[in-house]
Amino acid sequence: MRFVFLLLFRTAKHIKNDMSSRKYNLPSLSPLVAFEAAARLQGFARAAEELNTSQPAVSRHIRNLEIRYGTELFYRDKSPICLTPKGSQFYTSVVQSLEALQTAVQSLRQVEERVTIVCSHSVSHLLLMPLYATLRQKMGRDVELRIMTVEYNLLQAAVETGADIVFQYSAEPPERKHVVVCDEEIKPVGSAEIVEQAQRALEGRCDPPMLLKLQKENYGWMDWDDWSSAHPEYNGWQVSEEFDSYVYLLQAAVSGQGLGLGWRRFVDDYLNRGDLIELPVSWHSKNTKLFARLTRYGAQNALAEKCLALLENLQRK
């Protein structure tokens, strides 16, 4: 698409020589938008109302244009205000240029109908992956869904790259628009043999199985210490291996390497398939929740709001 910004300044032959090295000697977009609105609506106050700004701000933008290019753009002694001959010529060029830019922006937006979700590898693999096909279908095939997986401590840095939705654990609800994905609830899980050994150990009939533990730093998630505090009968059980990935920990539990902590919703598919067995005890919770929330970028993306609502509805099923 050929932009016509050069038309804007046919009458601006007085531009200083010290600016000639720049390819485009253009003002910022705000004064041009203010000028177009004031000319179209025939009033600075009306333009300010449409642009959600103040009348002095609109007047200042237009006065700066007039000073910069050494010509009056409006007759201010008439009511309503009207354009001077040069102002009228300038207005025609500005409208053509803004319409060309608007068309280009709309075309770019059509190409980039996208929602970017940032989450941990565990959330991506264990929660989003089973829902991905349904989520894609409901969002529409023309919408690109991008899943960025990062370590939990790097979530905020990833958000700054332009992500729309982020998953986070917290005891307090986020300030921005959000949905509750699930409560944080845990209980021990393992292979049938390991769970049987754990039950016999609790009855004092054998040694307890070894425990599987996440190696990464704790960012508010519960661990074996939290479980043992609520269930003292597990005190003294030893950790055999630590993992830096919860997905790998669950696979080790499936293969009978030890007893792991199962996070509800994360282990649902494992339990439903029979790959893992849960100890017959209640789920333990400390009122921490997994939230999906909009970022400041997502708050400006209607598709992100739609995706957030779908995440809540799909998780309830």
Helices and strands as residue ranges (DSSP letters): G 5-9, G 17-19, H 29-41, H 44-51, H 55-69, E 74-75, E 82-83, H 85-111, E 114-119, H 121-122, I 123-128, G 129-131, H 132-139, E 144-149, G 152-154, H 155-159, E 165-170, E 178-190, H 192-202, E 211-214, H 224-230, G 232-234, E 239-243, H 246-254, E 260-263, H 268-273, E 277-278, E 284-294, G 298-300, H 302-316
